[in-house]
Amino acid sequence: MDSRLRQYLFGLVFFGFGVYEFMKDDPLEASVYLTAGLAFISNNLVSEPRLYAYKKALVAITWALIIAASIIFLYVLQFKFL
């Protein structure tokens, strides 16, 4: 399996699990998985040759999604599980 395809699948699994958590009426935990899935997908989009013109914007979006997922994850840990 190609490594780029593997990253897309990993992001899709995260995104799909986020949708599942949202359907279970847990939007806080779903937001962690949704943003993490989008971060994986946008991180892989950076390496696409056709999107080279948008590389700087895609990197900024990827980092924003990673930071957002981290902050939401810490929030979930603090207020849901501790």
Secondary structure, DSSP 8 states (H G I E B T S, - for coil): --HHHHHHHHHHHHHHHHHHHHHTT-HHHHHHHHHHHHHHHHHHHTT-GGGGGGHHHHHHHHHHHHHHHHHHHHHHIIIII-
